[in-house]
Amino acid sequence: MADSFDSRLANRILVGLVIGAAAGALVQLVAPAAPALHAGALWFAENVCDPLGQVFLRMLFFVVIPLVFASLANGVLQLGELSHLGPLAGRTFTLFALNMAIAVTLGLLMMNILQPGSRFDEETTARLVQEYSGQAAKHVETSATQPRMTPSTVVDMFMPRNLFGAFVGNQRNMLGEVLPLIAFAILVGAAGLKLPRERRHQMQHGLETVSELMTGIVHFALRLAPYAVPAMIFSVVVKVGLDILLALGLFVVGCIAMLLLHLFGTLSLWLRFLAKRRPAEFFGQIKDVLVTAFSTSSSSATLPAAMAAARERLGVAPSTAGFVLPLGATMNMSGTALYEGCVVLFIAQVFGVHLDIVEQATLVFLSVLSAVAVAAIPGGSLPLIAGLLVAFGIPPEGIGIILGVDRVLDMTRTMTNVGADLVTAAVVDAGQKARGMA
């Protein structure tokens, strides 16, 4: 997928996670017999590990606002240029949005049933809230007095009177930072469509430059990840205990199960009823493409193989494959959207932050938008997930809990992304042929 890390760097992060978790677990196991060792480990966690982790995380937080704005505004400009394609574009974008929305909904359903982040006692949850800046505590204290969702409150959330003030961040407004930014970016992109072609291209070039600069900062941060991730997980385990590792394991298993369910369940129904194809035969024909996506964790690297399979084995019209697959590799990110929704809800559960049905419906919408925004940006999902956490009043530092297992989940969600692109191409192709347009 497009937001995957360099393979060697990802492996170093995963190894670091194991080392940090093992070291923290060892401290917890010997703590009853060696209280001095535990006290020393706590000092090391607070004075060495935590500052290192904060440097890494805050480099990601730096880029949230410019990255979200530039990516979404540029995305609107790109969609506008495709509008002349008419029915083909309309069906493709509708299927992309539906695919990602279903994926996020499945992920949130799993998180609500398993609740992997809720398996802590009250004392442990209180320690986590206290450890991570008290932001979760503010949300918990004020959530009971939040005004009910009305048309007026929705307008206020998306279009505050003071746009700059919303970006600066009113922490008592649980959706008060990302939503106005998204609305403003979409409006800027829409206004840009009215510019003459040359100026529109200049604007698009400028937005792409901003995205590339922010991506460069993300890459700087990722160079610290092999050291920051073990430091953060060691600190969490030493302070919280082994329960966090059990919760993280359940989270990984649940995410992988939902990714596979969406790929081989939901999309099989699409193949059967929309494309009139046999799912088992279809997935057998693209088996090598899925293996390539899984092993490389890169939608871009898998695109040539996907294009060849669509044309030669699936019989998709070249014009349809040439339109849907490259676009899908940058926009149709159902695995990424599912993952983002699950991460936000998992960390909310860890910190005891309750998200009601309206907030979770909003999370579905924002996860789809975020997945589209980060699709063409290497490493871009990390700051945008942090932005989603802030939007719901959840300490964004909590992203450090799941970062180390990202490599394992990245392989599966990339396979889901690529499989969804090929299924969408088959469905669109069936529609085109039925209308005599292929």
TORKE-70045 format. One line per 4 residues: number of its first residue (from 1); their letters; for each residue x, y, z of C-alpha. Coordinates in steps of 0.5 Angstrom, whole numbers, plus 500, padded with zeros to 3 digits. Example, Ala and Ser with C-alpha at 12.3 -4.5 7.8 and 13.67 -1.06 7.14 Angstrom:
1 = AS = 525/491/516; 527/498/514
This chain:
1 = MADS = 500/500/500; 502/507/499; 503/509/506; 508/503/508
5 = FDSR = 515/504/511; 521/501/507; 521/494/508; 528/494/512
9 = LANR = 525/500/517; 519/496/518; 522/490/520; 527/494/525
13 = ILVG = 521/497/528; 518/490/529; 524/488/532; 524/494/537
17 = LVIG = 517/492/539; 519/485/541; 525/488/545; 521/493/548
21 = AAAG = 516/489/550; 520/483/552; 524/488/557; 518/491/560
25 = ALVQ = 515/484/561; 521/482/564; 521/488/569; 514/486/571
29 = LVAP = 516/479/572; 522/480/577; 519/487/580; 516/483/586
33 = AAPA = 523/480/588; 527/486/586; 523/493/588; 529/497/586
37 = LHAG = 530/494/579; 523/496/578; 524/503/581; 530/504/576
41 = ALWF = 526/502/570; 520/507/572; 526/512/572; 529/510/566
45 = AENV = 522/510/563; 520/517/565; 527/520/564; 529/517/558
49 = CDPL = 524/513/554; 518/518/555; 522/524/552; 525/520/546
53 = GQVF = 518/518/544; 515/525/545; 520/527/540; 518/522/535
57 = LRML = 510/523/536; 511/531/536; 514/531/529; 508/527/527
61 = FFVV = 503/532/530; 507/538/527; 504/536/520; 497/534/521
65 = IPLV = 494/540/519; 498/542/513; 498/535/511; 490/534/511
69 = FASL = 489/540/508; 494/539/502; 492/532/501; 484/533/501
73 = ANGV = 484/540/497; 489/536/492; 484/530/492; 478/535/490
77 = LQLG = 482/538/484; 484/531/481; 477/529/482; 474/535/478
81 = ELSH = 479/533/472; 476/526/472; 469/529/472; 468/529/464
85 = LGPL = 469/521/464; 461/521/466; 458/514/468; 465/511/469
89 = AGRT = 467/515/474; 461/516/477; 460/508/478; 468/508/480
93 = FTLF = 467/513/486; 461/510/488; 464/503/489; 470/506/492
97 = ALNM = 466/510/498; 461/504/499; 467/499/499; 471/503/504
101 = AIAV = 465/505/509; 463/498/509; 470/496/511; 470/501/517
105 = TLGL = 463/499/519; 466/492/520; 472/494/523; 468/498/528
109 = LMMN = 463/492/529; 469/488/531; 472/493/536; 465/494/539
113 = ILQP = 464/486/540; 471/484/542; 473/491/546; 480/489/546
117 = GSRF = 482/496/549; 477/495/555; 480/489/559; 483/493/564
121 = DEET = 481/495/571; 479/502/573; 486/503/577; 490/501/570
125 = TARL = 485/506/566; 486/511/571; 494/511/570; 494/511/563
129 = VQEY = 489/517/563; 494/520/568; 500/518/564; 498/521/557
133 = SGQA = 497/529/559; 490/528/562; 486/530/555; 482/523/556
137 = AKHV = 480/525/563; 478/532/560; 473/528/555; 471/523/560
141 = ETSA = 469/529/565; 465/533/560; 462/528/555; 456/527/560
145 = TQPR = 455/535/559; 456/535/551; 450/538/548; 446/533/543
149 = MTPS = 447/533/536; 443/538/532; 443/541/526; 446/547/529
153 = TVVD = 451/543/533; 453/540/526; 454/546/523; 458/549/528
157 = MFMP = 463/543/528; 464/543/521; 464/551/520; 466/555/526
161 = RNLF = 466/562/527; 473/562/528; 477/558/523; 484/559/526
165 = GAFV = 481/558/533; 479/551/531; 486/549/528; 489/552/534
169 = GNQR = 485/547/538; 479/547/543; 480/541/547; 473/542/550
173 = NMLG = 470/541/543; 471/533/542; 471/534/534; 473/541/534
177 = EVLP = 480/541/530; 479/536/524; 472/537/522; 473/545/520
181 = LIAF = 480/543/517; 476/538/512; 471/542/510; 476/548/509
185 = AILV = 480/544/505; 474/541/501; 472/548/499; 478/551/497
189 = GAAG = 479/545/492; 472/546/490; 474/553/489; 480/551/485
193 = LKLP = 476/548/480; 474/555/478; 481/557/476; 483/557/469
197 = RERR = 487/551/467; 494/553/468; 493/556/475; 489/550/477
201 = HQMQ = 495/546/475; 499/551/479; 495/550/485; 495/543/484
205 = HGLE = 503/543/484; 503/547/490; 499/543/494; 503/537/492
209 = TVSE = 509/540/494; 506/541/501; 504/534/501; 511/532/499
213 = LMTG = 515/537/504; 510/534/510; 512/527/508; 519/529/508
217 = IVHF = 518/530/516; 514/524/517; 520/520/514; 525/524/519
221 = ALRL = 520/522/524; 520/514/522; 528/514/522; 527/515/530
225 = APYA = 521/509/530; 526/503/531; 528/507/537; 522/510/539
229 = VPAM = 517/505/539; 521/500/543; 522/506/548; 515/507/548
233 = IFSV = 512/500/549; 517/499/554; 515/505/558; 507/503/557
237 = VVKV = 509/496/560; 513/498/566; 508/503/568; 501/499/566
241 = GLDI = 503/492/566; 502/486/562; 495/487/560; 497/492/555
245 = LLAL = 500/486/551; 494/482/551; 490/487/549; 494/489/543
249 = GLFV = 495/482/541; 487/481/541; 487/488/537; 491/485/532
253 = VGCI = 488/478/531; 481/482/531; 483/487/525; 486/481/521
257 = AMLL = 480/477/522; 476/483/519; 480/485/514; 480/478/511
261 = LHLF = 472/478/512; 472/484/508; 476/481/502; 473/474/502
265 = GTLS = 466/476/505; 464/482/503; 467/483/496; 465/476/494
269 = LWLR = 458/478/495; 460/484/490; 463/479/485; 457/474/485
273 = FLAK = 451/479/485; 454/485/481; 460/482/477; 456/476/476
277 = RRPA = 463/472/477; 464/466/481; 468/468/487; 473/462/488
281 = EFFG = 475/462/481; 476/470/481; 481/469/487; 484/464/484
285 = QIKD = 486/468/478; 489/473/482; 492/469/487; 499/471/485
289 = VLVT = 497/479/486; 495/478/493; 501/474/495; 505/480/492
293 = AFST = 501/485/495; 502/481/502; 509/481/501; 511/488/499
297 = SSSS = 506/492/503; 506/496/497; 500/498/492; 504/501/487
301 = ATLP = 509/496/487; 503/491/486; 500/495/480; 503/492/474
305 = AAMA = 501/485/476; 494/487/478; 494/491/471; 496/484/467
309 = AARE = 492/480/471; 485/484/470; 487/484/462; 489/477/461
313 = RLGV = 486/473/466; 480/477/468; 478/479/462; 477/486/464
317 = APST = 477/491/458; 483/495/458; 480/502/458; 476/500/465
321 = AGFV = 483/497/468; 487/503/466; 482/507/469; 480/504/475
325 = LPLG = 486/500/478; 491/506/478; 486/510/481; 484/505/486
329 = ATMN = 491/504/488; 491/512/490; 484/512/493; 480/505/494
333 = MSGT = 484/504/501; 478/500/504; 484/496/509; 487/503/511
337 = ALYE = 480/506/512; 478/499/517; 485/500/520; 484/507/522
341 = GCVV = 477/506/525; 480/500/529; 486/504/532; 481/510/534
345 = LFIA = 476/506/537; 482/501/540; 485/507/543; 479/510/546
349 = QVFG = 477/504/549; 484/504/552; 483/511/555; 476/509/557
353 = VHLD = 473/514/552; 466/512/550; 464/514/543; 457/514/542
357 = IVEQ = 453/511/536; 453/518/533; 461/519/534; 462/512/531
361 = ATLV = 458/514/525; 462/520/524; 468/516/525; 466/512/519
365 = FLSV = 466/518/515; 472/521/517; 476/514/516; 474/514/509
369 = LSAV = 476/521/508; 483/520/511; 484/514/507; 483/517/501
373 = AVAA = 487/523/503; 493/519/505; 493/514/499; 499/517/495
377 = IPGG = 503/519/501; 508/514/504; 508/514/512; 502/519/511
381 = SLPL = 497/515/515; 501/516/522; 499/523/523; 492/523/520
385 = IAGL = 491/517/525; 493/522/530; 489/528/528; 483/523/528
389 = LVAF = 485/521/535; 485/529/537; 478/530/533; 475/525/538
393 = GIPP = 478/528/545; 483/522/545; 490/523/547; 494/522/540
397 = EGIG = 500/520/544; 496/513/544; 498/512/537; 505/509/540
401 = IILG = 501/503/543; 500/500/536; 505/503/532; 510/497/533
405 = VDRV = 505/492/530; 503/496/524; 508/492/520; 504/486/521
409 = LDMT = 497/489/519; 500/493/514; 501/487/510; 494/484/511
413 = RTMT = 491/491/509; 495/492/503; 492/485/500; 485/488/502
417 = NVGA = 486/494/498; 489/491/492; 484/485/492; 478/491/493
421 = DLVT = 481/495/487; 481/488/482; 474/487/485; 472/494/483
425 = AAVV = 475/493/476; 471/487/475; 464/490/478; 465/497/473
429 = DAGQ = 467/493/467; 461/488/468; 457/495/468; 460/498/462
433 = KARG = 459/491/458; 452/491/460; 451/498/457; 455/496/451
437 = MA = 460/501/453; 466/497/454
